[in-house]
């Protein structure tokens, strides 16, 4: 079944690369302009869709297990909310004439991670960490509204589109940073998959099988937080992937993450590649935000999952 899912990823990727505006490009007869479009825009975009979709699906399932909350997402801890505030602040300072290094300002999104490091030293407190993420989200929303009232229309439009997520990149430069980091984090998560499966049953059961539950909890929090920072840095907060894909994987295959983690990764990649294809081809005149597509597709799927689980 993994090979089937991998084949679907490859097939959708090829279709998405060579199909646009109702016509297929012949890969053997590309003119110079088509080659530039394919090599610098479409191929990097598809590669980005695959790694981001897989990563968000993986983190979403992991967070749903360690927080024991089926509505947990990769952005539960508030990293994306702080990133949005940082971007809004950088736009405001730019309009005021400050042209300093935006990397310094955007690094504010690491604040939740530093606070978590301090919190995790004191023990494993799921509810407190969840409340921390909720409070960060509420504060960030208020701060964004305040900053938006001071921004010009162009900056507000840019901020709103960033908050919907974006897969627009040119060339492979971002992927040279993103792929090694996200592959490393996925490998580290895969290494502890059996402990995570035991933890999904209960802390007591995992502890009785020799699992250091506090260490596993902290291990996954830190690795997932680093991965989320990388995703948000490049693409912004692309919603619903980390929420809906784990539910689909568990329904189709099972709830044992040690057996079906690869399936979850591939389904996440398929979902985001497909959503990206729709975002570029539903309307020929304009490209729809990827976050709007994932929400439009993901919300009905989640509702359907909830209705079926009650029957």
C-alpha positions in Angstrom: 0.0 0.0 0.0 2.9 2.3 0.6 4.0 1.8 -3.0 0.5 2.7 -4.2 0.5 5.9 -2.2 4.0 6.8 -3.5 2.9 6.1 -7.0 -0.1 8.5 -6.5 2.3 11.2 -5.2 4.5 10.8 -8.3 1.5 10.8 -10.7 -0.1 13.9 -9.2 3.2 15.7 -9.1 3.8 15.1 -12.8 0.3 16.2 -13.7 0.6 19.3 -11.6 4.0 20.2 -13.2 3.0 19.8 -16.8 -0.7 20.8 -16.7 -1.9 24.3 -16.6 -4.8 26.4 -18.0 -6.5 23.3 -19.5 -3.5 22.1 -21.5 -0.6 19.7 -21.0 2.9 20.6 -21.7 4.9 18.0 -23.6 7.9 17.3 -21.4 9.9 16.2 -24.5 9.1 19.4 -26.5 9.4 22.3 -24.1 10.5 25.6 -25.5 12.9 27.9 -23.6 10.1 29.8 -21.7 8.3 26.6 -20.7 11.6 25.1 -19.4 12.2 28.2 -17.2 8.6 27.9 -15.9 8.9 24.2 -15.1 12.4 24.3 -13.6 12.2 27.5 -11.5 8.5 27.6 -10.6 6.6 24.4 -10.8 9.1 21.8 -9.8 10.2 23.7 -6.7 6.6 24.3 -5.8 5.7 20.6 -6.1 8.7 19.6 -4.1 7.7 22.1 -1.4 4.1 20.8 -1.4 5.3 17.3 -0.8 7.6 18.0 2.1 5.2 20.5 3.8 2.2 18.2 3.4 4.1 15.2 4.8 5.6 17.2 7.7 2.3 18.9 8.8 0.5 15.5 8.7 3.2 13.9 10.8 3.3 16.7 13.4 -0.5 16.8 13.5 -0.8 13.1 14.4 2.0 13.4 16.9 0.5 16.3 18.7 -2.9 14.6 18.8 -1.3 11.7 20.6 0.9 13.5 23.1 -1.8 16.1 24.0 -4.6 13.5 23.9 -6.6 15.9 21.8 -8.1 14.9 18.4 -8.3 18.6 17.5 -4.6 19.4 18.1 -2.7 20.8 15.1 0.9 21.7 14.3 0.1 25.3 15.3 -1.4 24.4 18.7 1.6 25.8 20.6 1.2 29.3 19.1 4.3 29.5 17.0 2.5 30.5 13.8 0.5 33.2 15.7 3.7 34.8 17.0 5.2 34.6 13.5 2.2 36.5 12.1 2.7 39.2 14.8 6.4 39.4 13.8 5.6 39.8 10.2 3.0 42.5 10.9 5.5 44.3 13.1 8.1 44.1 10.4 5.7 45.6 7.9 4.8 48.4 10.3 8.4 49.3 11.0 9.2 49.2 7.3 6.4 51.7 6.6 7.8 53.9 9.4 11.2 53.9 7.7 13.0 51.2 9.6 14.8 48.9 7.1 16.6 46.7 9.6 17.1 43.0 9.3 13.7 41.3 9.2 15.2 38.0 10.2 15.8 39.5 13.7 12.2 40.6 14.0 10.8 37.4 12.5 12.8 35.4 15.0 10.1 36.4 17.5 8.3 33.2 16.5 10.9 31.3 18.6 9.5 32.9 21.8 7.0 30.1 22.4 9.7 27.5 21.9 12.0 29.2 24.5 9.1 29.4 27.0 8.3 25.7 26.4 11.9 24.8 27.1 11.6 26.5 30.5 8.2 24.9 31.1 9.4 21.4 30.1 12.2 21.6 32.7 9.6 21.4 35.4 7.7 18.4 34.1 5.1 17.1 31.8 2.1 19.4 31.9 -0.2 18.9 28.9 -3.0 21.1 29.9 -0.8 24.0 30.9 1.1 23.8 27.6 -2.2 23.7 25.7 -3.5 26.7 27.6 -0.2 28.5 26.9 -0.8 27.9 23.1 -4.4 29.2 23.4 -3.3 32.3 25.3 -0.5 33.0 22.7 -3.1 32.7 19.9 -5.5 35.1 21.6 -2.9 37.7 22.4 -1.4 37.4 18.8 -4.8 37.9 17.2 -5.4 41.1 19.2 -1.9 42.4 18.4 -2.4 41.7 14.7 -5.7 43.7 14.7 -4.0 46.6 16.5 -1.1 46.6 14.0 -3.3 46.3 11.0 -5.1 49.5 12.0 -1.8 51.2 11.6 -0.8 49.6 8.3 -1.4 50.7 4.7 -3.7 48.7 2.4 -0.9 47.0 0.6 0.8 45.8 3.8 -2.6 44.6 5.2 -3.2 42.6 2.0 0.3 41.1 2.1 -0.3 40.1 5.8 -3.7 38.5 5.1 -2.4 36.5 2.2 0.6 35.3 4.3 -1.8 34.1 7.0 -3.6 32.0 4.4 -0.3 30.2 3.6 1.7 30.2 0.4 3.7 27.8 -1.7 5.1 30.4 -4.0 8.8 30.0 -4.3 11.3 30.6 -7.1 14.1 28.2 -7.6 15.4 25.6 -5.1 17.2 27.9 -2.6 14.6 27.5 0.1 14.5 23.8 -0.4 18.2 23.4 0.2 17.5 24.6 3.8 14.1 23.0 4.3 14.5 19.5 2.9 17.5 18.4 5.1 15.9 19.9 8.2 12.5 18.4 7.8 13.8 15.0 6.7 16.0 15.0 9.8 13.1 15.9 12.1 11.0 13.2 10.4 13.7 10.6 10.9 14.0 11.5 14.6 10.3 11.2 15.0 10.3 7.9 13.2 13.1 6.6 15.5 10.8 6.9 18.6 7.5 5.8 16.9 7.1 2.7 19.0 7.3 4.7 22.2 4.7 7.1 20.8 2.4 4.2 20.0 2.6 3.0 23.6 2.0 6.6 24.8 -1.1 6.8 22.6 -2.7 4.1 24.8 -2.0 5.7 28.1 0.9 7.1 30.1 0.6 4.3 32.7 0.7 1.6 30.0 3.7 3.2 28.3 5.5 3.6 31.7 4.8 -0.1 32.5 6.5 -1.0 29.3 9.7 0.9 30.2 9.0 4.1 28.4 10.2 7.3 29.9 7.0 9.2 29.2 8.4 12.6 30.3 11.4 12.3 28.0 9.3 11.2 25.0 6.9 14.1 25.6 9.7 16.6 25.7 11.5 14.9 22.8 8.5 15.3 20.4 7.6 18.8 21.6 11.0 20.1 20.8 11.4 18.3 17.4 8.0 19.2 16.2 8.4 22.8 17.3 11.6 23.2 15.3 9.9 21.7 12.2 6.9 24.0 12.6 9.2 27.0 12.8 10.8 26.0 9.5 7.5 25.4 7.8 6.0 28.8 9.0 9.2 30.6 8.0 8.9 29.5 4.4 5.2 29.0 3.8 3.3 30.7 6.5 0.5 28.8 8.4 -1.1 26.3 6.0 -4.1 25.1 8.0 -6.1 21.8 8.1 -3.4 19.5 6.8 -2.2 18.6 10.3 -5.7 18.3 11.5 -7.6 16.2 8.9 -4.9 13.9 7.5 -4.2 12.0 10.8 -8.0 11.3 11.1 -8.1 10.0 7.5 -5.0 7.8 8.1 -6.5 6.3 11.2 -9.8 5.6 9.5 -8.3 4.0 6.4 -5.4 2.1 8.0 -5.4 2.1 11.8 -4.4 4.1 14.8 -0.9 2.5 15.3 1.5 5.2 14.3 4.4 2.9 14.4 2.9 0.9 11.5 1.2 3.7 9.5 3.4 6.7 10.0 4.7 6.4 6.4 1.2 6.1 5.1 0.3 9.3 7.0 3.3 11.2 5.5 2.3 10.1 1.9 -1.4 11.0 2.4 -0.3 14.4 3.7 1.8 14.9 0.6 -1.0 13.8 -1.7 -3.5 16.1 0.0 -1.3 19.2 -0.3 -0.2 18.5 -3.9 -3.8 18.1 -4.9 -4.9 21.3 -3.1 -2.1 23.2 -4.7 -3.2 21.9 -8.1 -6.7 23.2 -7.5 -5.5 26.5 -6.2 -3.6 27.1 -9.5 -6.2 25.8 -11.9 -9.7 26.5 -10.6 -9.5 30.1 -11.9 -7.2 30.9 -14.8 -7.0 34.6 -14.0 -6.0 34.4 -10.4 -4.2 31.9 -8.1 -6.2 31.1 -5.0 -4.5 31.0 -1.6 -3.5 27.5 -0.6 -4.9 27.9 2.9 -8.4 28.7 1.5 -8.3 25.4 -0.6 -7.1 23.2 2.3 -9.8 24.7 4.6 -12.5 24.3 1.9 -11.6 20.6 1.3 -10.5 19.8 4.8 -13.5 21.1 6.8 -16.1 18.9 5.0 -13.8 15.9 5.3 -13.5 16.4 9.0 -17.2 16.9 9.4 -17.8 13.6 7.4 -15.3 11.8 9.7 -17.1 13.1 12.8 -20.5 12.0 11.5 -19.2 8.5 10.5 -17.5 8.0 13.9 -20.9 8.6 15.6 -22.6 5.8 13.6 
